[in-house]
Amino acid sequence: MKKYASILAVLVLLLGFAAISYSAPAEIPSDTTAVIAKGKTQITLGGELRFRGYYFKNTSDLAAENTENKAGYDYRVILNMEAKVSPNTTGYVELQSGTTNDDNVKWGTSSSSTVGAKGIYREGNTNESSMYIRQAWIQYQGSGLLGVPAGVKVGKQLLKLGNGLFFDHTYFGDDAILAFVQPVKELTIGALMIKLQEDTTTLNDDSTAYSLLGVYAGKGWGLSADVTYVDDQKFLTPNSADLLNLASGYQNVNVPIHLWNIGLRGNVDDIAGTGLNFRADVEFQTGKVDASKVGADDLDFKGWAAMAGLDYNFKTIPLKLTLEYAIGSGDDNQNDNDIKTFITTLGNEQHYTFVYEYLAPTAANYGAGTYTRTGLANTQYVKLGGAYDITKDLKAELYGYWLRAVKDVAINGYTTKDKDLGWEVDAKVTYQIDKGLTYFIEGGYLWPGDAYKLSDGKDADDAWAVRHGITLKF
């Protein structure tokens, strides 16, 4: 018994010394045996190791003449610990490797002249990563206070509203307080406060989001809605690429932002026993940029987005077909007082296509800037494809995308703007090698449209990317 107690002590000590914690319920195998701590507290340890290799071609500006090629390997380490102190009280901590803006660590990224490598050939033998707290929260839920199930969750959490069209912070997470209640079994009502940025504690200059949300889960169908208010008292407008359309004289100054986002969603599963599923999401935005604080006219938010999808699960074969359409508004006049582009706040991960949006610049370009990972801002797509279980352990996915801007853009600075973003095909194959051990290979190929024409009028070149990796979850 002392032997096993010593092993447990070492594991807990290692997690404690990691000094930075990560905490969102990661996928833990269902047959995991929990470690029993002092008293009746139940401790469950888990995590993930992922190693990937990649090759990207022409993804920065889609110009082959620039001979842009990116290749390398990266890794990610996740460690998590759940402490179930009682049936009502749970604590969770999750540590994740990476840097301040990425959860992946590129192989060989540290400077060996300053860390670890000595001798005559001073390369390698270096520390490459830090460990960060991705999640750290306490949750209590019971029925003693209101007579119905209710609870509160406090700390750093992974947060996402609906399908994540507007708000998806599941990459690194946010510091937040969530209070929730279930008046009936099917209905959950919650109130959420998210501290996005704490500037000066003695001044009213923070960025905070408040959300009221409700979810109703019926038998085979569901409805959800949320109203979110983002109150940023000290937004620093960009200098080189002004996202808020202010005149150049007002760039790189502080202005308050008051943004409202209203989301409505619904789904119906296995309609009339046919295997057909339907889902939809609409988002509306209002509010203003209080530019009067700097002597300019106020700017009004008028963005919107929508998504609708059909999934068909065959009864006789392990095949699911998907047809999906999504659209986010754009702005055709950046010199007026309306911000019509759908404003998004997302993470650093892939949101739909593998090349467009994730790796290549998107249609959400303002001023002199180009951006990636902007979600549906000034973008619409039609997605068609499917996922097939070739064998029990081998799975494949193949999807085609038609991509188009909502308002004309010239992503690479050509004199004529256009809406045609092009076509993309994405594919992924996953092989389950062993329990918790998976190998995958994925790729995407983008045929760009006229919105990507180069500044000299030449057509943009095709862009493509491929990545493979191995993941162990435990």
Secondary structure per residue as TSV (DSSP state, phi and psi in degrees):
chain	resnum	aa	ss	phi	psi
A	1	M	-	360.0	-38.5
A	2	K	H	-62.2	-35.5
A	3	K	H	-60.7	-47.3
A	4	Y	H	-70.3	-34.6
A	5	A	H	-64.9	-36.7
A	6	S	H	-66.6	-40.8
A	7	I	H	-61.6	-45.1
A	8	L	H	-61.7	-42.1
A	9	A	H	-61.4	-40.3
A	10	V	H	-64.8	-43.0
A	11	L	H	-61.9	-47.0
A	12	V	H	-64.3	-38.5
A	13	L	H	-63.5	-41.1
A	14	L	H	-62.0	-43.0
A	15	L	H	-64.7	-39.6
A	16	G	H	-66.8	-42.2
A	17	F	H	-71.2	-13.6
A	18	A	T	-67.2	-10.3
A	19	A	-	57.5	-7.2
A	20	I	S	-140.9	136.0
A	21	S	-	-120.4	154.8
A	22	Y	-	-128.0	134.1
A	23	S	-	-148.9	74.2
A	24	A	S	-131.9	137.5
A	25	P	-	-52.0	97.8
A	26	A	-	-77.6	170.5
A	27	E	-	-71.6	113.8
A	28	I	-	-112.7	128.6
A	29	P	-	-50.7	138.7
A	30	S	T	-65.2	-23.4
A	31	D	T	-95.9	16.0
A	32	T	-	-62.3	135.6
A	33	T	-	-93.7	121.6
A	34	A	-	-72.4	151.1
A	35	V	E	-88.8	133.8
A	36	I	E	-92.6	121.5
A	37	A	-	-94.9	-169.3
A	38	K	S	-60.1	138.7
A	39	G	T	69.5	-138.3
A	40	K	T	-103.9	10.1
A	41	T	-	-66.2	133.5
A	42	Q	E	-107.9	120.5
A	43	I	E	-106.7	129.6
A	44	T	E	-121.8	124.5
A	45	L	E	-104.1	143.6
A	46	G	E	-159.0	-175.9
A	47	G	E	165.5	-167.2
A	48	E	E	-156.8	142.1
A	49	L	E	-121.3	129.2
A	50	R	E	-135.6	130.8
A	51	F	E	-127.8	129.0
A	52	R	E	-133.3	151.9
A	53	G	E	-123.3	147.7
A	54	Y	E	-146.6	157.8
A	55	Y	E	-144.0	121.1
A	56	F	E	-117.2	137.1
A	57	K	E	-126.3	122.6
A	58	N	S	61.9	24.7
A	59	T	T	-82.0	-17.1
A	60	S	T	-77.3	-46.6
A	61	D	T	-137.0	3.4
A	62	L	S	58.4	38.6
A	63	A	-	-123.7	103.4
A	64	A	G	-63.9	-25.6
A	65	E	G	-63.5	-19.8
A	66	N	G	-85.2	0.3
A	67	T	-	44.5	49.9
A	68	E	-	-84.4	116.2
A	69	N	E	-134.4	136.5
A	70	K	E	-127.0	130.5
A	71	A	E	-146.1	147.3
A	72	G	E	171.2	-175.3
A	73	Y	E	-126.7	152.7
A	74	D	E	-145.0	169.2
A	75	Y	E	-144.6	162.1
A	76	R	E	-142.3	138.2
A	77	V	E	-121.7	130.2
A	78	I	E	-126.4	132.0
A	79	L	E	-128.7	132.1
A	80	N	E	-136.8	155.7
A	81	M	E	-141.5	124.8
A	82	E	E	-109.1	129.3
A	83	A	E	-114.2	106.8
A	84	K	E	-95.5	97.1
A	85	V	-	-76.7	-33.2
A	86	S	S	-153.8	172.3
A	87	P	S	-58.3	-19.2
A	88	N	S	-106.1	-17.6
A	89	T	E	-123.0	127.0
A	90	T	E	-133.6	139.6
A	91	G	E	-118.1	147.2
A	92	Y	E	-142.2	136.7
A	93	V	E	-134.3	135.6
A	94	E	E	-137.6	127.8
A	95	L	E	-105.7	141.4
A	96	Q	E	-139.3	136.5
A	97	S	E	-75.5	168.0
A	98	G	E	137.1	-158.1
A	99	T	-	-120.9	-174.4
A	100	T	S	-69.2	-18.8
A	101	N	S	-127.6	9.3
A	102	D	-	-151.8	142.0
A	103	D	S	-90.4	-2.7
A	104	N	-	-104.0	149.2
A	105	V	E	-115.7	118.8
A	106	K	E	-72.6	138.0
A	107	W	T	-62.2	135.0
A	108	G	T	69.1	36.8
A	109	T	-	-92.6	-17.4
A	110	S	S	-82.5	157.5
A	111	S	-	-83.2	109.6
A	112	S	T	-72.5	-13.4
A	113	S	T	-71.2	-18.7
A	114	T	T	-114.7	-13.3
A	115	V	T	-133.7	109.2
A	116	G	T	84.4	-35.4
A	117	A	-	-93.0	116.7
A	118	K	-	-121.8	-161.1
A	119	G	S	83.4	-157.7
A	120	I	S	-86.1	-42.3
A	121	Y	S	-100.4	100.3
A	122	R	-	-98.2	64.9
A	123	E	-	-127.8	147.3
A	124	G	S	79.6	-168.5
A	125	N	-	57.2	45.0
A	126	T	-	-125.3	159.3
A	127	N	-	-83.8	135.1
A	128	E	-	-115.7	-18.0
A	129	S	-	-138.5	159.5
A	130	S	E	-111.2	165.2
A	131	M	E	-111.5	132.9
A	132	Y	E	-120.8	155.1
A	133	I	E	-81.6	108.7
A	134	R	E	-85.5	-39.1
A	135	Q	E	-141.6	144.4
A	136	A	E	-161.1	102.4
A	137	W	E	-145.7	161.1
A	138	I	E	-119.8	134.9
A	139	Q	E	-127.6	131.3
A	140	Y	E	-122.4	133.9
A	141	Q	E	-143.9	138.3
A	142	G	E	-166.1	-168.9
A	143	S	S	-130.3	11.0
A	144	G	T	-74.6	-32.8
A	145	L	T	-76.6	-49.9
A	146	L	T	-106.1	-4.7
A	147	G	S	83.2	-3.9
A	148	V	S	-132.1	160.1
A	149	P	-	-55.3	128.8
A	150	A	E	-153.1	163.5
A	151	G	E	-171.1	179.1
A	152	V	E	-143.6	143.7
A	153	K	E	-130.7	122.8
A	154	V	E	-128.1	132.6
A	155	G	E	132.3	-165.9
A	156	K	E	-80.4	120.2
A	157	Q	E	-133.0	156.4
A	158	L	E	-86.2	123.6
A	159	L	E	-126.3	139.9
A	160	K	E	-152.1	133.4
A	161	L	-	-100.8	118.0
A	162	G	T	59.4	-128.9
A	163	N	T	-86.1	3.8
A	164	G	S	78.8	20.5
A	165	L	S	-66.2	-41.3
A	166	F	S	-95.8	-51.1
A	167	F	B	-128.9	117.8
A	168	D	E	-145.1	99.4
A	169	H	E	-115.1	49.4
A	170	T	E	-93.8	5.4
A	171	Y	E	-81.5	-52.4
A	172	F	E	-118.5	-26.4
A	173	G	E	92.3	170.9
A	174	D	E	-135.3	157.5
A	175	D	E	-79.9	123.4
A	176	A	E	-154.4	163.7
A	177	I	E	-124.7	124.4
A	178	L	E	-119.6	124.6
A	179	A	E	-115.0	136.9
A	180	F	E	-143.9	156.7
A	181	V	E	-146.5	147.8
A	182	Q	E	-119.6	91.0
A	183	P	E	-60.1	-37.5
A	184	V	E	-131.9	165.7
A	185	K	T	-57.8	-37.1
A	186	E	T	-83.7	-17.3
A	187	L	E	-111.2	128.4
A	188	T	E	-121.0	128.2
A	189	I	E	-118.0	132.6
A	190	G	E	-136.0	154.2
A	191	A	E	-126.0	132.5
A	192	L	E	-129.5	132.8
A	193	M	E	-120.4	124.9
A	194	I	E	-120.7	122.2
A	195	K	E	-90.1	103.8
A	196	L	E	-82.1	-36.6
A	197	Q	E	-155.2	125.1
A	198	E	-	-104.8	113.1
A	199	D	-	-91.5	-85.1
A	200	T	-	-114.5	122.8
A	201	T	T	-67.6	-17.7
A	202	T	T	-95.7	1.7
A	203	L	S	-127.4	156.0
A	204	N	S	-86.7	73.7
A	205	D	-	-135.9	32.4
A	206	D	-	-92.9	172.1
A	207	S	E	-118.4	118.7
A	208	T	E	-135.8	142.0
A	209	A	E	-116.0	140.5
A	210	Y	E	-125.5	134.8
A	211	S	E	-138.7	136.0
A	212	L	E	-113.6	124.4
A	213	L	E	-136.3	154.9
A	214	G	E	-143.3	139.9
A	215	V	E	-133.4	126.6
A	216	Y	E	-117.6	119.1
A	217	A	E	-107.9	96.7
A	218	G	-	-83.7	-176.0
A	219	K	S	-82.1	101.0
A	220	G	S	84.3	6.3
A	221	W	E	-154.5	164.8
A	222	G	E	-157.9	155.8
A	223	L	E	-135.0	145.6
A	224	S	E	-149.9	155.4
A	225	A	E	-154.3	152.2
A	226	D	E	-151.4	150.1
A	227	V	E	-121.7	121.0
A	228	T	E	-122.4	133.1
A	229	Y	E	-118.4	121.2
A	230	V	E	-103.5	117.5
A	231	D	E	-113.7	100.0
A	232	D	E	-109.2	109.8
A	233	Q	E	-84.9	-8.4
A	234	K	E	-151.5	61.4
A	235	F	E	-78.6	129.1
A	236	L	E	-91.1	108.6
A	237	T	-	-67.1	140.1
A	238	P	-	-62.7	154.2
A	239	N	S	-92.7	-46.0
A	240	S	S	-85.9	-29.2
A	241	A	S	-138.9	100.1
A	242	D	-	-81.5	102.1
A	243	L	T	-65.4	-23.8
A	244	L	T	-104.6	13.7
A	245	N	-	63.7	17.6
A	246	L	-	-74.0	151.6
A	247	A	-	-61.0	157.3
A	248	S	G	-57.4	-28.7
A	249	G	G	-67.4	-16.6
A	250	Y	G	-108.9	7.4
A	251	Q	T	-73.3	152.7
A	252	N	T	63.1	36.2
A	253	V	S	-127.9	168.2
A	254	N	E	-95.2	131.2
A	255	V	E	-138.3	143.8
A	256	P	E	-74.8	146.5
A	257	I	E	-122.4	134.6
A	258	H	E	-128.8	95.7
A	259	L	E	-113.0	129.1
A	260	W	E	-110.5	135.1
A	261	N	E	-126.8	128.4
A	262	I	E	-116.7	122.9
A	263	G	E	-119.5	136.2
A	264	L	E	-129.8	132.2
A	265	R	E	-141.6	156.5
A	266	G	E	-158.1	157.4
A	267	N	E	-151.3	149.8
A	268	V	E	-132.1	126.8
A	269	D	-	-107.0	142.6
A	270	D	S	48.2	59.4
A	271	I	G	-58.2	119.9
A	272	A	G	52.0	29.9
A	273	G	G	72.6	16.6
A	274	T	S	-87.6	-13.3
A	275	G	S	89.0	3.4
A	276	L	E	-93.7	129.3
A	277	N	E	-117.1	142.8
A	278	F	E	-127.6	142.0
A	279	R	E	-144.7	149.9
A	280	A	E	-149.7	154.0
A	281	D	E	-151.8	129.0
A	282	V	E	-128.1	141.7
A	283	E	E	-132.6	137.1
A	284	F	E	-127.7	144.8
A	285	Q	E	-127.8	143.0
A	286	T	E	-146.7	-176.3
A	287	G	E	113.3	-166.4
A	288	K	E	-156.2	161.2
A	289	V	E	-98.6	120.6
A	290	D	-	-81.6	68.2
A	291	A	G	-72.3	-11.4
A	292	S	G	-60.6	-21.6
A	293	K	G	-63.9	-23.3
A	294	V	G	-116.0	18.6
A	295	G	T	83.2	14.6
A	296	A	S	-112.0	171.4
A	297	D	-	-73.8	145.4
A	298	D	-	-63.8	150.4
A	299	L	E	-112.9	136.0
A	300	D	E	-104.4	132.0
A	301	F	E	-79.5	130.2
A	302	K	-	-140.3	31.2
A	303	G	-	-79.3	163.0
A	304	W	E	-158.1	162.5
A	305	A	E	-153.9	159.2
A	306	A	E	-152.3	151.7
A	307	M	E	-147.5	138.1
A	308	A	E	-141.8	139.2
A	309	G	E	-146.0	150.0
A	310	L	E	-121.9	133.2
A	311	D	E	-123.4	133.7
A	312	Y	E	-121.3	118.2
A	313	N	E	-99.5	116.8
A	314	F	-	-68.3	143.2
A	315	K	S	-79.2	-31.1
A	316	T	S	-100.7	-19.0
A	317	I	S	-132.4	152.1
A	318	P	S	-79.7	65.5
A	319	L	E	-128.7	132.8
A	320	K	E	-122.5	124.1
A	321	L	E	-100.6	143.8
A	322	T	E	-130.8	132.7
A	323	L	E	-126.5	124.3
A	324	E	E	-142.4	141.4
A	325	Y	E	-128.4	135.1
A	326	A	E	-141.1	148.0
A	327	I	E	-149.7	140.5
A	328	G	E	-130.6	136.3
A	329	S	-	-65.3	156.9
A	330	G	-	-127.0	178.8
A	331	D	-	-121.6	123.1
A	332	D	S	-96.5	-3.2
A	333	N	-	-145.7	99.9
A	334	Q	T	-85.3	5.8
A	335	N	T	-105.7	-0.9
A	336	D	S	-93.4	-169.9
A	337	N	S	-101.1	17.4
A	338	D	E	-114.2	135.3
A	339	I	E	-105.6	96.4
A	340	K	-	-90.2	-14.9
A	341	T	S	-66.4	139.5
A	342	F	-	-68.4	116.1
A	343	I	-	-80.8	130.4
A	344	T	-	-122.4	151.4
A	345	T	B	-135.5	104.4
A	346	L	-	-130.8	179.1
A	347	G	-	-97.1	-177.0
A	348	N	S	-87.0	12.1
A	349	E	S	-97.3	176.6
A	350	Q	-	-72.2	133.8
A	351	H	-	-105.6	-33.9
A	352	Y	S	-148.2	-82.0
A	353	T	-	-74.6	155.5
A	354	F	S	-83.3	-31.7
A	355	V	S	-101.1	-67.4
A	356	Y	B	-61.5	138.8
A	357	E	T	79.5	-47.2
A	358	Y	T	-81.7	-44.5
A	359	L	T	-113.8	-35.4
A	360	A	B	-96.0	156.0
A	361	P	-	-63.2	146.1
A	362	T	-	-103.3	179.3
A	363	A	S	-75.3	-6.7
A	364	A	-	-86.0	54.8
A	365	N	-	-101.3	127.5
A	366	Y	-	-114.1	139.6
A	367	G	T	55.6	-128.3
A	368	A	T	-95.3	7.3
A	369	G	-	-100.1	152.5
A	370	T	-	-125.6	148.7
A	371	Y	-	-136.3	153.1
A	372	T	S	-119.8	164.6
A	373	R	S	57.3	45.8
A	374	T	-	-102.5	7.3
A	375	G	T	68.4	-134.6
A	376	L	T	-92.5	10.3
A	377	A	T	-57.0	116.4
A	378	N	T	53.2	40.2
A	379	T	E	-142.2	142.5
A	380	Q	E	-134.5	150.4
A	381	Y	E	-147.7	155.6
A	382	V	E	-116.6	127.7
A	383	K	E	-115.8	130.9
A	384	L	E	-140.0	131.0
A	385	G	E	169.0	-160.1
A	386	G	E	-164.7	170.7
A	387	A	E	-125.2	133.7
A	388	Y	E	-133.5	132.0
A	389	D	E	-87.4	98.3
A	390	I	S	-63.6	-46.7
A	391	T	S	-136.7	-177.0
A	392	K	S	-59.1	-34.5
A	393	D	S	-106.1	-10.0
A	394	L	E	-116.5	121.3
A	395	K	E	-127.4	147.0
A	396	A	E	-135.4	145.9
A	397	E	E	-131.8	141.5
A	398	L	E	-145.5	124.8
A	399	Y	E	-137.4	141.8
A	400	G	E	-112.5	145.3
A	401	Y	E	-128.4	132.8
A	402	W	E	-101.2	125.2
A	403	L	E	-119.7	135.3
A	404	R	E	-152.3	138.7
A	405	A	E	-75.8	152.1
A	406	V	E	-79.1	-40.1
A	407	K	E	-119.6	148.5
A	408	D	E	-56.5	139.6
A	409	V	E	-140.1	159.6
A	410	A	-	-127.9	88.2
A	411	I	T	-64.1	-35.8
A	412	N	T	-102.9	17.5
A	413	G	-	86.3	16.8
A	414	Y	-	-69.9	153.9
A	415	T	S	-69.1	-25.4
A	416	T	S	-107.2	128.9
A	417	K	-	-87.5	160.6
A	418	D	E	-154.6	161.6
A	419	K	E	-98.1	-14.2
A	420	D	E	-76.0	108.6
A	421	L	E	-91.8	-23.0
A	422	G	E	115.1	-161.5
A	423	W	E	-127.2	150.3
A	424	E	E	-142.5	144.9
A	425	V	E	-122.6	128.2
A	426	D	E	-120.0	143.8
A	427	A	E	-142.6	152.3
A	428	K	E	-150.6	136.7
A	429	V	E	-124.3	132.2
A	430	T	E	-124.9	132.1
A	431	Y	E	-123.4	123.2
A	432	Q	E	-84.2	102.7
A	433	I	E	-75.6	-44.5
A	434	D	E	-156.7	178.2
A	435	K	T	-56.4	118.1
A	436	G	T	77.6	-6.1
A	437	L	E	-110.7	119.5
A	438	T	E	-131.9	137.5
A	439	Y	E	-110.1	140.9
A	440	F	E	-140.6	154.0
A	441	I	E	-138.3	133.3
A	442	E	E	-140.3	156.1
A	443	G	E	-163.1	164.7
A	444	G	E	-148.2	148.3
A	445	Y	E	-132.2	123.5
A	446	L	E	-111.3	122.7
A	447	W	E	-97.0	102.6
A	448	P	E	-74.1	150.9
A	449	G	-	-95.8	-170.3
A	450	D	G	-68.9	-15.4
A	451	A	G	-65.8	-16.2
A	452	Y	G	-99.9	7.7
A	453	K	-	-50.4	139.8
A	454	L	-	-73.5	164.3
A	455	S	T	-61.2	-24.9
A	456	D	T	-90.4	7.0
A	457	G	S	91.8	-6.3
A	458	K	-	-73.2	150.3
A	459	D	-	-68.5	143.8
A	460	A	-	-70.0	152.7
A	461	D	-	-88.6	157.2
A	462	D	-	-61.5	149.3
A	463	A	E	-123.2	142.9
A	464	W	E	-149.5	160.8
A	465	A	E	-150.9	146.8
A	466	V	E	-139.8	144.6
A	467	R	E	-148.3	141.4
A	468	H	E	-136.6	160.7
A	469	G	E	-170.8	173.9
A	470	I	E	-132.0	135.5
A	471	T	E	-128.4	135.4
A	472	L	E	-121.0	118.5
A	473	K	E	-107.2	137.4
A	474	F	-	-144.8	360.0
